[in-house]
């Protein structure tokens, strides 16, 4: 009801394209995270795009990102004239492997995009150490991990800048929207200059940006619709309480399955100080060797037969194998956009990221429990346990 009233207030006032409500949301979101600046966008992709521009990503530059992610974590770099180098992930966290990141750094690397994938916080300490040693910016994609902690610190506050999606399927929603946060004034001003022309005269102080005030650099208009920011303000007010219930429910599910062969919880160790936030897109890790080689497809099919409709194999398709990243000439360069401005052929064929490529057969989706209803959670957990403990009976049809 409160969300509806907030949305209707904007609608009745006819201020959908204003910024007054949005600025209040930005102030509250920045305070929630304990950072200086927040800048709302019309979606998370735009926030990531602005974060990259804010970090100075441009023609001929490279960003490093994981391949196992939603495309918006990486693809905006192409429209800035940069390219993408994909790095391996840790098979237990499904997030960037810091050691593999370092070996892919070149003199053209401008930023590392870390993705707190499926809510699991990336191992930020070694990533930041590597970035600082090489003079590289770190962008946190927090679209799966709103409110998550890394060793007690909120994700989004550790790198140089962070971006969040707030679309309707996330744990913290605006209906459709995104937001960028940072403590770096220059990154913030560059993001304003990039997609928020209506604020440039009042915000910009950096001389090389201020002289262009009045027009958006690059020609983008990324203002958040104020019905979205009105809804987001209400959602943020109650988010911590809702997130804590999600965590209680999801942790209870995995606690019930501890020790079950073939499946592992995708969550940080309990004594690590790290949490999964709103636990968006929850998954489990699959160990077929413990089930005599039963395929994850057959495992999920059996779990669905037990009534768990949300159990499916794999996750996002590895981006480095998609033809768009290897063949598409988007802007008419006469060559694939991925290598149009690159100093070398950075394309990564099948076999180049073996850990990432193995993961579709080693992960599976699980129900997203937003309420702590023990009986419901127990019934679902029992389905996973039953299939795992009777895996041998499924082998003959696999």
C-alpha positions as a Python dict, from the first residue, in 0.01 Angstrom:
ca = {
    (1, 'X'): (0, 0, 0),
    (2, 'X'): (279, 243, 90),
    (3, 'X'): (451, 172, -243),
    (4, 'X'): (127, 244, -430),
    (5, 'X'): (71, 572, -249),
    (6, 'X'): (427, 686, -320),
    (7, 'X'): (389, 606, -690),
    (8, 'X'): (47, 774, -712),
    (9, 'X'): (178, 1088, -545),
    (10, 'X'): (434, 1129, -824),
    (11, 'X'): (174, 1050, -1090),
    (12, 'X'): (-82, 1295, -953),
    (13, 'X'): (176, 1570, -923),
    (14, 'X'): (284, 1513, -1283),
    (15, 'X'): (652, 1509, -1188),
    (16, 'X'): (758, 1178, -1343),
    (17, 'X'): (1051, 1344, -1522),
    (18, 'X'): (1168, 1559, -1233),
    (19, 'X'): (1454, 1490, -995),
    (20, 'X'): (1330, 1599, -651),
    (21, 'X'): (1211, 1253, -540),
    (22, 'X'): (1512, 1090, -702),
    (23, 'X'): (1752, 1315, -513),
    (24, 'X'): (1590, 1216, -185),
    (25, 'X'): (1635, 851, -277),
    (26, 'X'): (1999, 914, -365),
    (27, 'X'): (2061, 1084, -32),
    (28, 'X'): (1900, 794, 157),
    (29, 'X'): (2082, 528, -45),
    (30, 'X'): (2418, 699, 7),
    (31, 'X'): (2351, 727, 382),
    (32, 'X'): (2246, 359, 397),
    (33, 'X'): (2585, 266, 253),
    (34, 'X'): (2788, 532, 432),
    (35, 'X'): (2923, 688, 112),
    (36, 'X'): (2941, 1045, -14),
    (37, 'X'): (2768, 1019, -351),
    (38, 'X'): (2482, 828, -511),
    (39, 'X'): (2348, 883, -862),
    (40, 'X'): (2025, 713, -971),
    (41, 'X'): (1983, 580, -1325),
    (42, 'X'): (1702, 444, -1538),
    (43, 'X'): (1844, 90, -1507),
    (44, 'X'): (2143, -100, -1375),
    (45, 'X'): (2303, -126, -1718),
    (46, 'X'): (2313, 254, -1740),
    (47, 'X'): (2467, 273, -1393),
    (48, 'X'): (2740, 29, -1498),
    (49, 'X'): (2796, 224, -1821),
    (50, 'X'): (2833, 546, -1624),
    (51, 'X'): (3064, 377, -1373),
    (52, 'X'): (3294, 269, -1654),
    (53, 'X'): (3295, 617, -1804),
    (54, 'X'): (3347, 759, -1458),
    (55, 'X'): (3662, 550, -1426),
    (56, 'X'): (3793, 682, -1756),
    (57, 'X'): (3734, 370, -1965),
    (58, 'X'): (3770, 472, -2328),
    (59, 'X'): (3901, 388, -2674),
    (60, 'X'): (4165, 116, -2675),
    (61, 'X'): (4130, 40, -2305),
    (62, 'X'): (4060, -300, -2153),
    (63, 'X'): (3839, -402, -1865),
    (64, 'X'): (3866, -735, -1685),
    (65, 'X'): (3546, -914, -1586),
    (66, 'X'): (3421, -1264, -1532),
    (67, 'X'): (3250, -1440, -1821),
    (68, 'X'): (2990, -1612, -1603),
    (69, 'X'): (2762, -1312, -1553),
    (70, 'X'): (2474, -1116, -1697),
    (71, 'X'): (2593, -926, -2005),
    (72, 'X'): (2554, -577, -1853),
    (73, 'X'): (2853, -637, -1625),
    (74, 'X'): (3083, -608, -1928),
    (75, 'X'): (2922, -510, -2259),
    (76, 'X'): (2883, -134, -2194),
    (77, 'X'): (3261, -111, -2235),
    (78, 'X'): (3222, -176, -2607),
    (79, 'X'): (3022, 145, -2663),
    (80, 'X'): (3308, 337, -2498),
    (81, 'X'): (3554, 199, -2754),
    (82, 'X'): (3710, -37, -2501),
    (83, 'X'): (3725, -415, -2500),
    (84, 'X'): (3674, -694, -2250),
    (85, 'X'): (3921, -950, -2121),
    (86, 'X'): (3749, -1228, -1933),
    (87, 'X'): (3911, -1389, -1629),
    (88, 'X'): (3845, -1713, -1448),
    (89, 'X'): (3621, -1754, -1146),
    (90, 'X'): (3670, -1950, -829),
    (91, 'X'): (3455, -2265, -869),
    (92, 'X'): (3330, -2244, -511),
    (93, 'X'): (3236, -1875, -498),
    (94, 'X'): (3155, -1824, -871),
    (95, 'X'): (3330, -1487, -845),
    (96, 'X'): (3655, -1353, -992),
    (97, 'X'): (3973, -1545, -914),
    (98, 'X'): (4217, -1271, -800),
    (99, 'X'): (4526, -1463, -915),
    (100, 'X'): (4387, -1508, -1264),
    (101, 'X'): (4291, -1141, -1278),
    (102, 'X'): (4646, -1027, -1215),
    (103, 'X'): (4795, -1235, -1493),
    (104, 'X'): (4555, -1076, -1744),
    (105, 'X'): (4649, -716, -1661),
    (106, 'X'): (4825, -521, -1939),
    (107, 'X'): (4926, -158, -1985),
    (108, 'X'): (4582, -106, -2141),
    (109, 'X'): (4380, -235, -1843),
    (110, 'X'): (4173, 53, -1705),
    (111, 'X'): (3928, -121, -1471),
    (112, 'X'): (3838, -449, -1306),
    (113, 'X'): (3465, -520, -1285),
    (114, 'X'): (3391, -752, -995),
    (115, 'X'): (3052, -921, -985),
    (116, 'X'): (2913, -1037, -652),
    (117, 'X'): (2757, -1321, -844),
    (118, 'X'): (2432, -1472, -716),
    (119, 'X'): (2489, -1272, -399),
    (120, 'X'): (2830, -1418, -310),
    (121, 'X'): (3078, -1138, -226),
    (122, 'X'): (3391, -1138, -440),
    (123, 'X'): (3719, -1176, -249),
    (124, 'X'): (3784, -802, -249),
    (125, 'X'): (4104, -768, -44),
    (126, 'X'): (4337, -931, -299),
    (127, 'X'): (4151, -765, -587),
    (128, 'X'): (4202, -420, -432),
    (129, 'X'): (4566, -494, -358),
    (130, 'X'): (4629, -592, -719),
    (131, 'X'): (4436, -290, -850),
    (132, 'X'): (4621, -44, -630),
    (133, 'X'): (4957, -192, -726),
    (134, 'X'): (4877, -149, -1095),
    (135, 'X'): (4689, 182, -1071),
    (136, 'X'): (4360, 31, -1190),
    (137, 'X'): (4006, 122, -1085),
    (138, 'X'): (3768, -137, -938),
    (139, 'X'): (3398, -130, -1027),
    (140, 'X'): (3166, -341, -811),
    (141, 'X'): (2859, -484, -981),
    (142, 'X'): (2629, -531, -684),
    (143, 'X'): (2316, -613, -881),
    (144, 'X'): (2288, -956, -716),
    (145, 'X'): (2403, -861, -368),
    (146, 'X'): (2213, -562, -226),
    (147, 'X'): (2311, -527, 139),
    (148, 'X'): (2564, -810, 131),
    (149, 'X'): (2874, -797, 348),
    (150, 'X'): (3236, -878, 269),
    (151, 'X'): (3422, -937, 595),
    (152, 'X'): (3177, -704, 767),
    (153, 'X'): (3190, -429, 503),
    (154, 'X'): (2898, -350, 275),
    (155, 'X'): (2955, -456, -83),
    (156, 'X'): (2963, -149, -305),
    (157, 'X'): (3174, 48, -58),
    (158, 'X'): (3506, -129, -115),
    (159, 'X'): (3591, -58, -479),
    (160, 'X'): (3625, 286, -637),
    (161, 'X'): (3263, 285, -760),
    (162, 'X'): (2967, 48, -754),
    (163, 'X'): (2653, -4, -958),
    (164, 'X'): (2326, -172, -863),
    (165, 'X'): (2030, -287, -1065),
    (166, 'X'): (1694, -215, -900),
    (167, 'X'): (1469, -390, -1152),
    (168, 'X'): (1156, -565, -1032),
    (169, 'X'): (1315, -908, -995),
    (170, 'X'): (1587, -800, -752),
    (171, 'X'): (1579, -815, -372),
    (172, 'X'): (1576, -433, -354),
    (173, 'X'): (1353, -292, -627),
    (174, 'X'): (1247, 32, -786),
    (175, 'X'): (1029, -134, -1048),
    (176, 'X'): (1294, -48, -1306),
    (177, 'X'): (1608, 144, -1219),
    (178, 'X'): (1971, 146, -1118),
    (179, 'X'): (2205, 345, -898),
    (180, 'X'): (2575, 425, -874),
    (181, 'X'): (2762, 499, -551),
    (182, 'X'): (3115, 627, -488),
    (183, 'X'): (3332, 831, -253),
    (184, 'X'): (3533, 965, -547),
    (185, 'X'): (3418, 1314, -651),
    (186, 'X'): (3571, 1295, -999),
    (187, 'X'): (3404, 961, -1078),
    (188, 'X'): (3074, 1107, -957),
    (189, 'X'): (3111, 1420, -1170),
    (190, 'X'): (3206, 1220, -1478),
    (191, 'X'): (2895, 1004, -1430),
    (192, 'X'): (2679, 1317, -1397),
    (193, 'X'): (2836, 1466, -1709),
    (194, 'X'): (2778, 1143, -1899),
    (195, 'X'): (2406, 1093, -1852),
    (196, 'X'): (2252, 1367, -1635),
    (197, 'X'): (2275, 1688, -1837),
    (198, 'X'): (2009, 1863, -1624),
    (199, 'X'): (2243, 1856, -1322),
    (200, 'X'): (2568, 1954, -1490),
    (201, 'X'): (2558, 2329, -1420),
    (202, 'X'): (2512, 2279, -1047),
    (203, 'X'): (2733, 1971, -995),
    (204, 'X'): (3038, 2001, -1216),
    (205, 'X'): (3354, 2153, -1072),
    (206, 'X'): (3624, 1964, -1265),
    (207, 'X'): (3743, 2218, -1527),
    (208, 'X'): (3758, 1977, -1823),
    (209, 'X'): (3400, 1871, -1748),
    (210, 'X'): (3249, 2205, -1644),
    (211, 'X'): (3317, 2370, -1978),
    (212, 'X'): (3080, 2120, -2143),
    (213, 'X'): (2794, 2169, -1895),
    (214, 'X'): (2447, 2170, -2045),
    (215, 'X'): (2495, 1877, -2279),
    (216, 'X'): (2557, 1511, -2185),
    (217, 'X'): (2896, 1375, -2280),
    (218, 'X'): (2833, 1092, -2522),
    (219, 'X'): (2471, 1188, -2573),
    (220, 'X'): (2309, 972, -2304),
    (221, 'X'): (2004, 1052, -2090),
    (222, 'X'): (2003, 824, -1787),
    (223, 'X'): (1764, 999, -1545),
    (224, 'X'): (1556, 767, -1325),
    (225, 'X'): (1177, 785, -1368),
    (226, 'X'): (1042, 931, -1045),
    (227, 'X'): (775, 667, -994),
    (228, 'X'): (1069, 428, -970),
    (229, 'X'): (1257, 645, -722),
    (230, 'X'): (940, 688, -513),
    (231, 'X'): (895, 311, -491),
    (232, 'X'): (1266, 263, -421),
    (233, 'X'): (1249, 499, -121),
    (234, 'X'): (976, 287, 36),
    (235, 'X'): (1156, -37, -43),
    (236, 'X'): (1481, 90, 107),
    (237, 'X'): (1303, 188, 429),
    (238, 'X'): (1210, -176, 494),
    (239, 'X'): (1495, -349, 314),
    (240, 'X'): (1719, -440, 606),
    (241, 'X'): (1436, -616, 787),
    (242, 'X'): (1329, -799, 469),
    (243, 'X'): (1687, -893, 383),
    (244, 'X'): (1743, -1041, 728),
    (245, 'X'): (1437, -1263, 686),
    (246, 'X'): (1561, -1380, 346),
    (247, 'X'): (1898, -1464, 498),
    (248, 'X'): (1735, -1654, 783),
    (249, 'X'): (1523, -1855, 539),
    (250, 'X'): (1800, -1929, 288),
    (251, 'X'): (2051, -2026, 553),
    (252, 'X'): (1795, -2258, 712),
    (253, 'X'): (1746, -2430, 375),
    (254, 'X'): (2118, -2495, 339),
    (255, 'X'): (2159, -2594, 704),
    (256, 'X'): (1904, -2870, 642),
    (257, 'X'): (2115, -3002, 354),
    (258, 'X'): (2458, -2999, 518),
    (259, 'X'): (2637, -3327, 455),
    (260, 'X'): (2408, -3441, 173),
    (261, 'X'): (2626, -3598, -99),
    (262, 'X'): (2660, -3424, -433),
    (263, 'X'): (2539, -3080, -332),
    (264, 'X'): (2707, -2789, -157),
    (265, 'X'): (2580, -2456, -33),
    (266, 'X'): (2681, -2151, -235),
    (267, 'X'): (2733, -1917, 60),
    (268, 'X'): (3028, -1779, 258),
    (269, 'X'): (3156, -1964, 566),
    (270, 'X'): (2951, -1878, 873),
    (271, 'X'): (3241, -1722, 1064),
    (272, 'X'): (3370, -1511, 772),
    (273, 'X'): (3176, -1191, 838),
    (274, 'X'): (3048, -1215, 479),
    (275, 'X'): (2682, -1252, 382),
    (276, 'X'): (2471, -1296, 70),
    (277, 'X'): (2258, -980, 108),
    (278, 'X'): (1915, -1041, -44),
    (279, 'X'): (2041, -1368, -193),
    (280, 'X'): (1928, -1287, -549),
    (281, 'X'): (1931, -1577, -800),
    (282, 'X'): (2032, -1840, -542),
    (283, 'X'): (2226, -2143, -663),
    (284, 'X'): (2390, -2454, -529),
    (285, 'X'): (2715, -2625, -624),
    (286, 'X'): (2691, -2971, -777),
    (287, 'X'): (2952, -3244, -724),
    (288, 'X'): (2864, -3527, -968),
    (289, 'X'): (3161, -3737, -857),
    (290, 'X'): (2981, -3797, -525),
    (291, 'X'): (2672, -3925, -710),
    (292, 'X'): (2854, -4168, -939),
    (293, 'X'): (2859, -3917, -1223),
    (294, 'X'): (2486, -3839, -1234),
    (295, 'X'): (2444, -3537, -1462),
    (296, 'X'): (2318, -3212, -1318),
    (297, 'X'): (2043, -3215, -1582),
    (298, 'X'): (1911, -3549, -1457),
    (299, 'X'): (1948, -3438, -1095),
    (300, 'X'): (1744, -3122, -1157),
    (301, 'X'): (1482, -3311, -1357),
    (302, 'X'): (1430, -3544, -1060),
    (303, 'X'): (1408, -3254, -813),
    (304, 'X'): (1147, -3087, -1033),
    (305, 'X'): (953, -3414, -1037),
    (306, 'X'): (941, -3384, -658),
    (307, 'X'): (761, -3050, -696),
    (308, 'X'): (1047, -2796, -693),
    (309, 'X'): (986, -2609, -1017),
    (310, 'X'): (1275, -2366, -972),
    (311, 'X'): (1556, -2624, -986),
    (312, 'X'): (1742, -2594, -1317),
    (313, 'X'): (2100, -2668, -1426),
    (314, 'X'): (2362, -2402, -1494),
    (315, 'X'): (2340, -2025, -1471),
    (316, 'X'): (2432, -1748, -1717),
    (317, 'X'): (2582, -1861, -2048),
    (318, 'X'): (2958, -1782, -2048),
    (319, 'X'): (2990, -1455, -2238),
    (320, 'X'): (3327, -1534, -2396),
    (321, 'X'): (3165, -1811, -2603),
    (322, 'X'): (2878, -1601, -2738),
    (323, 'X'): (2910, -1508, -3109),
    (324, 'X'): (2825, -1145, -3032),
    (325, 'X'): (3155, -1115, -2842),
    (326, 'X'): (3351, -1280, -3121),
    (327, 'X'): (3191, -1196, -3455),
    (328, 'X'): (2956, -896, -3436),
    (329, 'X'): (3065, -572, -3603),
    (330, 'X'): (2826, -347, -3412),
    (331, 'X'): (2955, -5, -3519),
    (332, 'X'): (3078, -71, -3872),
    (333, 'X'): (3451, -92, -3805),
    (334, 'X'): (3493, -363, -4066),
    (335, 'X'): (3601, -608, -3796),
    (336, 'X'): (3441, -754, -3481),
    (337, 'X'): (3371, -481, -3226),
    (338, 'X'): (3549, -682, -2955),
    (339, 'X'): (3883, -623, -3133),
    (340, 'X'): (3805, -301, -3322),
    (341, 'X'): (4023, -83, -3097),
    (342, 'X'): (4233, -353, -2932),
    (343, 'X'): (4609, -384, -2957),
    (344, 'X'): (4576, -759, -3003),
    (345, 'X'): (4313, -1025, -3060),
    (346, 'X'): (4159, -1058, -2714),
    (347, 'X'): (3890, -1305, -2816),
    (348, 'X'): (3883, -1620, -2603),
    (349, 'X'): (3772, -1938, -2780),
    (350, 'X'): (3632, -2254, -2628),
    (351, 'X'): (3887, -2403, -2389),
    (352, 'X'): (4038, -2068, -2289),
    (353, 'X'): (3850, -2049, -1956),
    (354, 'X'): (3822, -2413, -1848),
    (355, 'X'): (3692, -2347, -1496),
    (356, 'X'): (3418, -2115, -1621),
    (357, 'X'): (3328, -2354, -1902),
    (358, 'X'): (3291, -2644, -1658),
    (359, 'X'): (3042, -2464, -1437),
    (360, 'X'): (2717, -2514, -1631),
    (361, 'X'): (2745, -2882, -1538),
    (362, 'X'): (2833, -2806, -1175),
    (363, 'X'): (2574, -2554, -1055),
    (364, 'X'): (2196, -2550, -1021),
    (365, 'X'): (1928, -2305, -916),
    (366, 'X'): (1733, -2337, -592),
    (367, 'X'): (1415, -2173, -458),
    (368, 'X'): (1442, -1814, -339),
    (369, 'X'): (1275, -1810, 3),
    (370, 'X'): (1179, -1454, 92),
    (371, 'X'): (980, -1553, 400),
    (372, 'X'): (1086, -1775, 688),
    (373, 'X'): (823, -2045, 668),
    (374, 'X'): (1004, -2347, 817),
    (375, 'X'): (757, -2611, 698),
    (376, 'X'): (771, -2491, 337),
    (377, 'X'): (1151, -2472, 345),
    (378, 'X'): (1175, -2819, 498),
    (379, 'X'): (952, -2968, 227),
    (380, 'X'): (1172, -2822, -45),
    (381, 'X'): (1495, -2929, 123),
    (382, 'X'): (1359, -3282, 157),
    (383, 'X'): (1313, -3300, -222),
    (384, 'X'): (1682, -3222, -280),
    (385, 'X'): (1789, -3469, -12),
    (386, 'X'): (1567, -3744, -150),
    (387, 'X'): (1706, -3713, -501),
    (388, 'X'): (2068, -3695, -387),
    (389, 'X'): (2035, -3996, -158),
    (390, 'X'): (1868, -4202, -431),
    (391, 'X'): (2089, -4090, -719),
    (392, 'X'): (2191, -4443, -814),
    (393, 'X'): (1833, -4519, -918),
    (394, 'X'): (1853, -4237, -1176),
    (395, 'X'): (2178, -4343, -1340),
    (396, 'X'): (2025, -4602, -1573),
    (397, 'X'): (1821, -4332, -1751),
    (398, 'X'): (2098, -4070, -1758),
}
